[in-house]
Amino acid sequence: MYASISETLEFIRRKTQIVPRVGIILGTGLGNLAEEVEVEDSLAYAQLPHFPVSTTESHRGRLILGRMRGQPVVVMQGRFHYYEGYSLQQITLPVRVMKAMGAEYLLLSNASGGLNPLFRETNLMLVSDHINLLPDHPLRGTHYPAWGSRFPDMGQAYDEDLRRLARAVASVHSIDLHEGVYVAVQGPALETPAEYRYLRMIGGDAVGMSTVPEVIVARQMGMRCMAISVITDEGFPETPRTVTLQSVVSAASQAEPSLTRIMLDVVEGLG
């Protein structure tokens, strides 16, 4: 893995002069933030050695390098998931590459099912904490001390200063921004009514199939993280509804302008 990351980094550095300060990972139906980048280089994942390739609809599969609101950024337009058959080490390889390129911050978005009865479809949730129910762990296996502690503290996985900035931006623009706990599950099947009840009982406010592995690895390497979930369906067992990928993408698209506004202003506010 260490050699793979080094080879990927070397390949990217031959293609671009950008030294990113901010890494951004865009989730299902949420790729349009990439349009706000003053692009200097764009690389398809298939071009990059050792990079996985997005197999989920609506994930464009491009690594974009450039500037956003004056900040040098590297943007993943589409991410990878455990349910696609990749290992968590493969899924998080891009985060390690971002850090090796120079990124200090990691901003993430995802589409998720609402568990909190106060949430509604197309609402935004600022992630304050997570519950990891994935069947593997991205730090399992060989440990490289250069990456950080084998046992990283996760008490502040989601940076309070970044969350404070996001809340302030949302307030200025009159955007409703909930805050809560994200539960990561394997997928790809959506949850049963009984599973929705269980996830709510253990403290979840939203459930999805991503984000947590990337945050764990980013925190191990000292990156400061912020994540926003778009509630794309309501997982309320009392009123079950049929959910499709198309309905998820549609809900994400409706919420995307508000998410884009928050992300842009947070990037600008990093100083």
Phi and psi in degrees as GROMACS dihedral restraints (atoms count N, CA, C in turn):
[ dihedral_restraints ]
;  ai    aj    ak    al  type     phi  dphi    fc
    3     4     5     6     1   -61.0    20    10
    4     5     6     7     1   -42.4    20    10
    6     7     8     9     1   -67.1    20    10
    7     8     9    10     1   -38.4    20    10
    9    10    11    12     1   -62.4    20    10
   10    11    12    13     1   -43.2    20    10
   12    13    14    15     1   -64.5    20    10
   13    14    15    16     1   -41.9    20    10
   15    16    17    18     1   -62.4    20    10
   16    17    18    19     1   -40.7    20    10
   18    19    20    21     1   -68.5    20    10
   19    20    21    22     1   -40.3    20    10
   21    22    23    24     1   -63.1    20    10
   22    23    24    25     1   -43.9    20    10
   24    25    26    27     1   -61.9    20    10
   25    26    27    28     1   -44.0    20    10
   27    28    29    30     1   -62.0    20    10
   28    29    30    31     1   -42.0    20    10
   30    31    32    33     1   -61.1    20    10
   31    32    33    34     1   -46.7    20    10
   33    34    35    36     1   -64.0    20    10
   34    35    36    37     1   -41.5    20    10
   36    37    38    39     1   -65.3    20    10
   37    38    39    40     1   -25.4    20    10
   39    40    41    42     1   -74.1    20    10
   40    41    42    43     1   -18.4    20    10
   42    43    44    45     1   -99.1    20    10
   43    44    45    46     1   -20.0    20    10
   45    46    47    48     1  -145.8    20    10
   46    47    48    49     1   154.3    20    10
   48    49    50    51     1  -100.4    20    10
   49    50    51    52     1    -4.2    20    10
   51    52    53    54     1   -67.4    20    10
   52    53    54    55     1   131.6    20    10
   54    55    56    57     1  -114.2    20    10
   55    56    57    58     1    95.6    20    10
   57    58    59    60     1   -69.7    20    10
   58    59    60    61     1   144.7    20    10
   60    61    62    63     1   -97.9    20    10
   61    62    63    64     1   -26.4    20    10
   63    64    65    66     1  -126.2    20    10
   64    65    66    67     1   131.4    20    10
   66    67    68    69     1  -104.4    20    10
   67    68    69    70     1   140.2    20    10
   69    70    71    72     1  -132.3    20    10
   70    71    72    73     1   133.0    20    10
   72    73    74    75     1  -119.9    20    10
   73    74    75    76     1   122.7    20    10
   75    76    77    78     1  -105.1    20    10
   76    77    78    79     1   132.9    20    10
   78    79    80    81     1   -94.1    20    10
   79    80    81    82     1  -167.0    20    10
   81    82    83    84     1   -54.4    20    10
   82    83    84    85     1   123.0    20    10
   84    85    86    87     1    71.4    20    10
   85    86    87    88     1    11.6    20    10
   87    88    89    90     1  -124.2    20    10
   88    89    90    91     1    33.9    20    10
   90    91    92    93     1   -84.5    20    10
   91    92    93    94     1    -7.8    20    10
   93    94    95    96     1   -73.6    20    10
   94    95    96    97     1   -15.4    20    10
   96    97    98    99     1   -57.8    20    10
   97    98    99   100     1   -28.4    20    10
   99   100   101   102     1   -59.9    20    10
  100   101   102   103     1   -24.4    20    10
  102   103   104   105     1   -69.2    20    10
  103   104   105   106     1   -14.7    20    10
  105   106   107   108     1   -87.4    20    10
  106   107   108   109     1    -0.1    20    10
  108   109   110   111     1   -88.1    20    10
  109   110   111   112     1   133.9    20    10
  111   112   113   114     1   -78.1    20    10
  112   113   114   115     1    95.8    20    10
  114   115   116   117     1   -75.3    20    10
  115   116   117   118     1   130.5    20    10
  117   118   119   120     1  -105.4    20    10
  118   119   120   121     1   -33.0    20    10
  120   121   122   123     1  -149.4    20    10
  121   122   123   124     1   145.8    20    10
  123   124   125   126     1  -137.5    20    10
  124   125   126   127     1   124.6    20    10
  126   127   128   129     1  -125.0    20    10
  127   128   129   130     1   126.6    20    10
  129   130   131   132     1   -68.2    20    10
  130   131   132   133     1   142.3    20    10
  132   133   134   135     1   -55.2    20    10
  133   134   135   136     1   -34.8    20    10
  135   136   137   138     1   -63.0    20    10
  136   137   138   139     1   -21.5    20    10
  138   139   140   141     1   -77.6    20    10
  139   140   141   142     1   -23.8    20    10
  141   142   143   144     1   -88.7    20    10
  142   143   144   145     1   125.7    20    10
  144   145   146   147     1   -61.5    20    10
  145   146   147   148     1   134.5    20    10
  147   148   149   150     1    71.6    20    10
  148   149   150   151     1    -1.2    20    10
  150   151   152   153     1   -78.0    20    10
  151   152   153   154     1   136.0    20    10
  153   154   155   156     1   -65.4    20    10
  154   155   156   157     1   171.8    20    10
  156   157   158   159     1  -121.8    20    10
  157   158   159   160     1   133.1    20    10
  159   160   161   162     1   -64.8    20    10
  160   161   162   163     1   130.2    20    10
  162   163   164   165     1  -114.0    20    10
  163   164   165   166     1     0.0    20    10
  165   166   167   168     1   -94.7    20    10
  166   167   168   169     1   134.8    20    10
  168   169   170   171     1   -53.6    20    10
  169   170   171   172     1   145.5    20    10
  171   172   173   174     1    81.6    20    10
  172   173   174   175     1    -3.4    20    10
  174   175   176   177     1  -100.2    20    10
  175   176   177   178     1   110.5    20    10
  177   178   179   180     1   -66.3    20    10
  178   179   180   181     1   -33.9    20    10
  180   181   182   183     1    78.8    20    10
  181   182   183   184     1    47.7    20    10
  183   184   185   186     1  -132.4    20    10
  184   185   186   187     1   142.0    20    10
  186   187   188   189     1  -101.4    20    10
  187   188   189   190     1   118.7    20    10
  189   190   191   192     1  -112.1    20    10
  190   191   192   193     1   131.1    20    10
  192   193   194   195     1  -122.6    20    10
  193   194   195   196     1   133.6    20    10
  195   196   197   198     1   173.1    20    10
  196   197   198   199     1  -145.4    20    10
  198   199   200   201     1  -129.1    20    10
  199   200   201   202     1   141.4    20    10
  201   202   203   204     1  -130.6    20    10
  202   203   204   205     1   117.9    20    10
  204   205   206   207     1    51.0    20    10
  205   206   207   208     1    37.5    20    10
  207   208   209   210     1    88.3    20    10
  208   209   210   211     1   -12.1    20    10
  210   211   212   213     1   -92.0    20    10
  211   212   213   214     1   135.3    20    10
  213   214   215   216     1   -70.8    20    10
  214   215   216   217     1   129.3    20    10
  216   217   218   219     1  -133.5    20    10
  217   218   219   220     1   157.2    20    10
  219   220   221   222     1  -125.6    20    10
  220   221   222   223     1   125.1    20    10
  222   223   224   225     1  -120.4    20    10
  223   224   225   226     1   127.7    20    10
  225   226   227   228     1   -92.6    20    10
  226   227   228   229     1   111.5    20    10
  228   229   230   231     1   -91.6    20    10
  229   230   231   232     1    81.3    20    10
  231   232   233   234     1   113.9    20    10
  232   233   234   235     1   139.9    20    10
  234   235   236   237     1  -124.1    20    10
  235   236   237   238     1  -175.0    20    10
  237   238   239   240     1  -118.2    20    10
  238   239   240   241     1   155.6    20    10
  240   241   242   243     1  -132.3    20    10
  241   242   243   244     1   152.5    20    10
  243   244   245   246     1   -60.8    20    10
  244   245   246   247     1   -36.1    20    10
  246   247   248   249     1   -68.0    20    10
  247   248   249   250     1   -14.6    20    10
  249   250   251   252     1   -76.9    20    10
  250   251   252   253     1    -8.2    20    10
  252   253   254   255     1   103.5    20    10
  253   254   255   256     1    -0.7    20    10
  255   256   257   258     1   -81.8    20    10
  256   257   258   259     1   151.1    20    10
  258   259   260   261     1   -75.0    20    10
  259   260   261   262     1   160.7    20    10
  261   262   263   264     1   -67.3    20    10
  262   263   264   265     1   -25.3    20    10
  264   265   266   267     1   -68.1    20    10
  265   266   267   268     1   -40.2    20    10
  267   268   269   270     1   -66.0    20    10
  268   269   270   271     1   -42.9    20    10
  270   271   272   273     1   -60.3    20    10
  271   272   273   274     1   -36.8    20    10
  273   274   275   276     1   -96.2    20    10
  274   275   276   277     1    -1.5    20    10
  276   277   278   279     1   -53.7    20    10
  277   278   279   280     1   -43.0    20    10
  279   280   281   282     1   -60.0    20    10
  280   281   282   283     1   -31.9    20    10
  282   283   284   285     1   -66.5    20    10
  283   284   285   286     1   -41.8    20    10
  285   286   287   288     1   -65.7    20    10
  286   287   288   289     1   -36.0    20    10
  288   289   290   291     1   -65.8    20    10
  289   290   291   292     1   -44.5    20    10
  291   292   293   294     1   -56.4    20    10
  292   293   294   295     1   -46.0    20    10
  294   295   296   297     1   -63.0    20    10
  295   296   297   298     1   -42.8    20    10
  297   298   299   300     1   -64.5    20    10
  298   299   300   301     1   -28.4    20    10
  300   301   302   303     1   -73.9    20    10
  301   302   303   304     1   -20.8    20    10
  303   304   305   306     1   129.1    20    10
  304   305   306   307     1    -3.4    20    10
  306   307   308   309     1   -65.8    20    10
  307   308   309   310     1   133.3    20    10
  309   310   311   312     1  -101.3    20    10
  310   311   312   313     1   -24.0    20    10
  312   313   314   315     1  -122.2    20    10
  313   314   315   316     1   149.5    20    10
  315   316   317   318     1  -130.3    20    10
  316   317   318   319     1   118.1    20    10
  318   319   320   321     1  -110.1    20    10
  319   320   321   322     1   132.2    20    10
  321   322   323   324     1  -130.2    20    10
  322   323   324   325     1   149.8    20    10
  324   325   326   327     1  -129.6    20    10
  325   326   327   328     1   155.2    20    10
  327   328   329   330     1  -153.8    20    10
  328   329   330   331     1   159.9    20    10
  330   331   332   333     1   -97.6    20    10
  331   332   333   334     1   135.0    20    10
  333   334   335   336     1  -145.6    20    10
  334   335   336   337     1   163.1    20    10
  336   337   338   339     1   -90.9    20    10
  337   338   339   340     1   135.5    20    10
  339   340   341   342     1   -76.5    20    10
  340   341   342   343     1   132.5    20    10
  342   343   344   345     1  -108.9    20    10
  343   344   345   346     1   -33.6    20    10
  345   346   347   348     1   -70.7    20    10
  346   347   348   349     1   125.4    20    10
  348   349   350   351     1   -65.2    20    10
  349   350   351   352     1   -11.4    20    10
  351   352   353   354     1   -84.4    20    10
  352   353   354   355     1   -12.0    20    10
  354   355   356   357     1   -87.7    20    10
  355   356   357   358     1   150.3    20    10
  357   358   359   360     1  -131.7    20    10
  358   359   360   361     1   158.4    20    10
  360   361   362   363     1   -53.9    20    10
  361   362   363   364     1   135.4    20    10
  363   364   365   366     1    81.2    20    10
  364   365   366   367     1    -2.7    20    10
  366   367   368   369     1   -66.6    20    10
  367   368   369   370     1   159.2    20    10
  369   370   371   372     1  -108.0    20    10
  370   371   372   373     1   141.7    20    10
  372   373   374   375     1  -126.8    20    10
  373   374   375   376     1   119.4    20    10
  375   376   377   378     1   -77.2    20    10
  376   377   378   379     1   123.3    20    10
  378   379   380   381     1   -76.5    20    10
  379   380   381   382     1   123.3    20    10
  381   382   383   384     1  -100.3    20    10
  382   383   384   385     1   -22.0    20    10
  384   385   386   387     1  -167.3    20    10
  385   386   387   388     1   171.4    20    10
  387   388   389   390     1  -140.9    20    10
  388   389   390   391     1   162.7    20    10
  390   391   392   393     1  -122.3    20    10
  391   392   393   394     1   124.0    20    10
  393   394   395   396     1   -98.8    20    10
  394   395   396   397     1   107.8    20    10
  396   397   398   399     1  -109.8    20    10
  397   398   399   400     1    15.6    20    10
  399   400   401   402     1   -69.2    20    10
  400   401   402   403     1   148.7    20    10
  402   403   404   405     1   -81.4    20    10
  403   404   405   406     1     3.5    20    10
  405   406   407   408     1  -142.8    20    10
  406   407   408   409     1   178.1    20    10
  408   409   410   411     1  -136.5    20    10
  409   410   411   412     1   135.9    20    10
  411   412   413   414     1   -67.8    20    10
  412   413   414   415     1   -15.2    20    10
  414   415   416   417     1   -98.8    20    10
  415   416   417   418     1     1.6    20    10
  417   418   419   420     1   -68.8    20    10
  418   419   420   421     1   140.4    20    10
  420   421   422   423     1   108.3    20    10
  421   422   423   424     1  -156.0    20    10
  423   424   425   426     1   -58.7    20    10
  424   425   426   427     1   133.3    20    10
  426   427   428   429     1  -105.0    20    10
  427   428   429   430     1   132.8    20    10
  429   430   431   432     1  -111.6    20    10
  430   431   432   433     1   108.4    20    10
  432   433   434   435     1   -54.4    20    10
  433   434   435   436     1   -27.6    20    10
  435   436   437   438     1   -63.4    20    10
  436   437   438   439     1   -20.8    20    10
  438   439   440   441     1   -83.2    20    10
  439   440   441   442     1   -15.0    20    10
  441   442   443   444     1   124.3    20    10
  442   443   444   445     1  -171.3    20    10
  444   445   446   447     1   -66.6    20    10
  445   446   447   448     1   144.3    20    10
  447   448   449   450     1   -68.2    20    10
  448   449   450   451     1   -22.7    20    10
  450   451   452   453     1  -121.9    20    10
  451   452   453   454     1    66.2    20    10
  453   454   455   456     1   -66.1    20    10
  454   455   456   457     1   140.7    20    10
  456   457   458   459     1   -71.8    20    10
  457   458   459   460     1   134.0    20    10
  459   460   461   462     1  -114.8    20    10
  460   461   462   463     1    19.8    20    10
  462   463   464   465     1   -64.9    20    10
  463   464   465   466     1   -26.7    20    10
  465   466   467   468     1  -127.6    20    10
  466   467   468   469     1    54.4    20    10
  468   469   470   471     1   -60.1    20    10
  469   470   471   472     1   -35.6    20    10
  471   472   473   474     1  -112.5    20    10
  472   473   474   475     1   110.5    20    10
  474   475   476   477     1   -58.1    20    10
  475   476   477   478     1   125.8    20    10
  477   478   479   480     1   -66.2    20    10
  478   479   480   481     1   -37.3    20    10
  480   481   482   483     1   -64.4    20    10
  481   482   483   484     1   -41.2    20    10
  483   484   485   486     1   -66.3    20    10
  484   485   486   487     1   -39.0    20    10
  486   487   488   489     1   -66.0    20    10
  487   488   489   490     1   -39.0    20    10
  489   490   491   492     1   -62.9    20    10
  490   491   492   493     1   -41.2    20    10
  492   493   494   495     1   -63.6    20    10
  493   494   495   496     1   -43.8    20    10
  495   496   497   498     1   -62.2    20    10
  496   497   498   499     1   -41.4    20    10
  498   499   500   501     1   -63.9    20    10
  499   500   501   502     1   -39.6    20    10
  501   502   503   504     1   -65.9    20    10
  502   503   504   505     1   -42.8    20    10
  504   505   506   507     1   -61.6    20    10
  505   506   507   508     1   -45.6    20    10
  507   508   509   510     1   -60.3    20    10
  508   509   510   511     1   -39.5    20    10
  510   511   512   513     1   -65.2    20    10
  511   512   513   514     1   -43.7    20    10
  513   514   515   516     1   -60.1    20    10
  514   515   516   517     1   -38.1    20    10
  516   517   518   519     1   -97.6    20    10
  517   518   519   520     1     9.4    20    10
  519   520   521   522     1    54.9    20    10
  520   521   522   523     1    43.1    20    10
  522   523   524   525     1  -100.1    20    10
  523   524   525   526     1   127.2    20    10
  525   526   527   528     1   -69.7    20    10
  526   527   528   529     1   120.1    20    10
  528   529   530   531     1  -129.9    20    10
  529   530   531   532     1   104.5    20    10
  531   532   533   534     1   -74.7    20    10
  532   533   534   535     1   172.6    20    10
  534   535   536   537     1  -140.7    20    10
  535   536   537   538     1   140.2    20    10
  537   538   539   540     1  -177.5    20    10
  538   539   540   541     1  -170.6    20    10
  540   541   542   543     1   -99.1    20    10
  541   542   543   544     1   130.1    20    10
  543   544   545   546     1   -99.2    20    10
  544   545   546   547     1   130.2    20    10
  546   547   548   549     1  -105.2    20    10
  547   548   549   550     1   127.0    20    10
  549   550   551   552     1   -99.8    20    10
  550   551   552   553     1   126.0    20    10
  552   553   554   555     1  -123.8    20    10
  553   554   555   556     1   169.8    20    10
  555   556   557   558     1   -72.9    20    10
  556   557   558   559     1   -46.1    20    10
  558   559   560   561     1    70.9    20    10
  559   560   561   562     1  -171.0    20    10
  561   562   563   564     1   -88.0    20    10
  562   563   564   565     1    -9.8    20    10
  564   565   566   567     1   -64.5    20    10
  565   566   567   568     1   142.3    20    10
  567   568   569   570     1   -75.6    20    10
  568   569   570   571     1   169.3    20    10
  570   571   572   573     1   -78.6    20    10
  571   572   573   574     1   151.9    20    10
  573   574   575   576     1   -80.3    20    10
  574   575   576   577     1   163.9    20    10
  576   577   578   579     1   -55.2    20    10
  577   578   579   580     1   -39.6    20    10
  579   580   581   582     1   -65.6    20    10
  580   581   582   583     1   -37.5    20    10
  582   583   584   585     1   -68.0    20    10
  583   584   585   586     1   -39.6    20    10
  585   586   587   588     1   -58.9    20    10
  586   587   588   589     1   -43.0    20    10
  588   589   590   591     1   -62.7    20    10
  589   590   591   592     1   -43.8    20    10
  591   592   593   594     1   -62.0    20    10
  592   593   594   595     1   -46.5    20    10
  594   595   596   597     1   -63.1    20    10
  595   596   597   598     1   -36.3    20    10
  597   598   599   600     1   -68.2    20    10
  598   599   600   601     1   -39.9    20    10
  600   601   602   603     1   -62.5    20    10
  601   602   603   604     1   -33.5    20    10
  603   604   605   606     1   -86.6    20    10
  604   605   606   607     1     2.2    20    10
  606   607   608   609     1   112.6    20    10
  607   608   609   610     1     8.4    20    10
  609   610   611   612     1   -83.4    20    10
  610   611   612   613     1   144.6    20    10
  612   613   614   615     1  -107.9    20    10
  613   614   615   616     1   -22.4    20    10
  615   616   617   618     1  -152.7    20    10
  616   617   618   619     1   152.6    20    10
  618   619   620   621     1  -130.3    20    10
  619   620   621   622     1   139.8    20    10
  621   622   623   624     1  -154.9    20    10
  622   623   624   625     1  -171.3    20    10
  624   625   626   627     1  -125.0    20    10
  625   626   627   628     1    28.2    20    10
  627   628   629   630     1  -153.6    20    10
  628   629   630   631     1  -161.5    20    10
  630   631   632   633     1    72.8    20    10
  631   632   633   634     1   -51.0    20    10
  633   634   635   636     1   -61.6    20    10
  634   635   636   637     1   -45.7    20    10
  636   637   638   639     1   -59.2    20    10
  637   638   639   640     1   -41.3    20    10
  639   640   641   642     1   -63.8    20    10
  640   641   642   643     1   -39.6    20    10
  642   643   644   645     1   -68.6    20    10
  643   644   645   646     1   -40.5    20    10
  645   646   647   648     1   -58.3    20    10
  646   647   648   649     1   -47.5    20    10
  648   649   650   651     1   -67.3    20    10
  649   650   651   652     1   -41.2    20    10
  651   652   653   654     1   -61.2    20    10
  652   653   654   655     1   -42.5    20    10
  654   655   656   657     1   -68.2    20    10
  655   656   657   658     1   -37.4    20    10
  657   658   659   660     1   -56.4    20    10
  658   659   660   661     1   -36.9    20    10
  660   661   662   663     1   -92.4    20    10
  661   662   663   664     1     6.3    20    10
  663   664   665   666     1    86.6    20    10
  664   665   666   667     1    12.6    20    10
  666   667   668   669     1   -80.9    20    10
  667   668   669   670     1   147.5    20    10
  669   670   671   672     1   -94.3    20    10
  670   671   672   673     1   131.0    20    10
  672   673   674   675     1  -117.8    20    10
  673   674   675   676     1   146.5    20    10
  675   676   677   678     1  -141.2    20    10
  676   677   678   679     1   137.3    20    10
  678   679   680   681     1  -135.1    20    10
  679   680   681   682     1   141.4    20    10
  681   682   683   684     1  -126.3    20    10
  682   683   684   685     1   129.0    20    10
  684   685   686   687     1   -99.2    20    10
  685   686   687   688     1   136.7    20    10
  687   688   689   690     1   -96.5    20    10
  688   689   690   691     1   123.1    20    10
  690   691   692   693     1   -77.0    20    10
  691   692   693   694     1   107.2    20    10
  693   694   695   696     1  -102.8    20    10
  694   695   696   697     1    -7.7    20    10
  696   697   698   699     1  -158.6    20    10
  697   698   699   700     1   159.8    20    10
  699   700   701   702     1  -106.7    20    10
  700   701   702   703     1   109.8    20    10
  702   703   704   705     1   -89.5    20    10
  703   704   705   706     1    61.0    20    10
  705   706   707   708     1  -102.3    20    10
  706   707   708   709     1   110.0    20    10
  708   709   710   711     1   -62.4    20    10
  709   710   711   712     1   -22.4    20    10
  711   712   713   714     1   -71.5    20    10
  712   713   714   715     1   -25.8    20    10
  714   715   716   717     1  -133.7    20    10
  715   716   717   718     1    67.7    20    10
  717   718   719   720     1   -62.7    20    10
  718   719   720   721     1   142.0    20    10
  720   721   722   723     1  -132.4    20    10
  721   722   723   724     1   149.3    20    10
  723   724   725   726     1   -74.7    20    10
  724   725   726   727     1   132.1    20    10
  726   727   728   729     1  -120.1    20    10
  727   728   729   730     1   133.7    20    10
  729   730   731   732     1  -124.8    20    10
  730   731   732   733     1   164.2    20    10
  732   733   734   735     1   -59.2    20    10
  733   734   735   736     1   -37.6    20    10
  735   736   737   738     1   -64.0    20    10
  736   737   738   739     1   -39.9    20    10
  738   739   740   741     1   -69.6    20    10
  739   740   741   742     1   -34.7    20    10
  741   742   743   744     1   -64.3    20    10
  742   743   744   745     1   -47.7    20    10
  744   745   746   747     1   -63.3    20    10
  745   746   747   748     1   -39.3    20    10
  747   748   749   750     1   -62.9    20    10
  748   749   750   751     1   -45.0    20    10
  750   751   752   753     1   -65.5    20    10
  751   752   753   754     1   -40.2    20    10
  753   754   755   756     1   -62.2    20    10
  754   755   756   757     1   -40.4    20    10
  756   757   758   759     1   -63.6    20    10
  757   758   759   760     1   -37.7    20    10
  759   760   761   762     1   -65.7    20    10
  760   761   762   763     1   -35.6    20    10
  762   763   764   765     1   -85.8    20    10
  763   764   765   766     1   -13.6    20    10
  765   766   767   768     1   -59.2    20    10
  766   767   768   769     1   -39.2    20    10
  768   769   770   771     1   -58.8    20    10
  769   770   771   772     1   -39.8    20    10
  771   772   773   774     1   -68.7    20    10
  772   773   774   775     1   -41.9    20    10
  774   775   776   777     1   -61.6    20    10
  775   776   777   778     1   -43.4    20    10
  777   778   779   780     1   -61.1    20    10
  778   779   780   781     1   -42.5    20    10
  780   781   782   783     1   -60.1    20    10
  781   782   783   784     1   -45.4    20    10
  783   784   785   786     1   -65.5    20    10
  784   785   786   787     1   -47.0    20    10
  786   787   788   789     1   -60.3    20    10
  787   788   789   790     1   -45.1    20    10
  789   790   791   792     1   -60.9    20    10
  790   791   792   793     1   -46.0    20    10
  792   793   794   795     1   -71.9    20    10
  793   794   795   796     1   -30.6    20    10
  795   796   797   798     1   -66.3    20    10
  796   797   798   799     1   -44.8    20    10
  798   799   800   801     1   -58.4    20    10
  799   800   801   802     1   -46.1    20    10
  801   802   803   804     1   -63.4    20    10
  802   803   804   805     1   -35.5    20    10
  804   805   806   807     1   -75.9    20    10
  805   806   807   808     1    -4.1    20    10
  807   808   809   810     1   -69.9    20    10
  808   809   810   811     1   -14.9    20    10
